[in-house]
Amino acid sequence: MKLEVAMKDKKYDVIIERNSLDNIENYLDLNNKTLVITDDGIPFDYVQKVLSKCSNGFIYTIKQGEASKNFSNYEKILDFLIEHKFLRTDCIVAIGGGVVGDLSGFVASTYMRGITFYNVPTTLLSQV
């Protein structure tokens, strides 16, 4: 099921589908550099499914839990993006709960004034 969320200036789709990671390339543009941000509580096969669909994928893993939503991790992820020469045309994919989504979304919104961001929530709370 695809739900379109229309805002004043933008719109985006919410995909609700069983096993959607198996077909993620149908929903996300993974043809440029892709940084998958996740935490150590997410099964690696989830991350691997996404990375296998990326033309040039990288992974960045943080520790699970609210304490990881901090300036130090924000700075380290920015350093990683700079070191690997990510451009605004590349993307970030967050796979995880609210901490991963919040931190990744903030990184994406501030890196080069906004790099493409996709959120793949894995908990009910982060989906809401």
Sequence and secondary structure as in RCSB ss.txt:
>XXXX:A:sequence
MKLEVAMKDKKYDVIIERNSLDNIENYLDLNNKTLVITDDGIPFDYVQKVLSKCSNGFIYTIKQGEASKNFSNYE
KILDFLIEHKFLRTDCIVAIGGGVVGDLSGFVASTYMRGITFYNVPTTLLSQV
>XXXX:A:secstr
 EEEEE SS EEEEE  TTGGGGGGGTS  SSEEEEEEETTS HHHHHHHHTT SEEEEEEE SSGGG SHHHHH
HHHHHHHHTT  TTSEEEEEESHHHHHHHHHHHHHGGG  EEEEEE SHHHH 
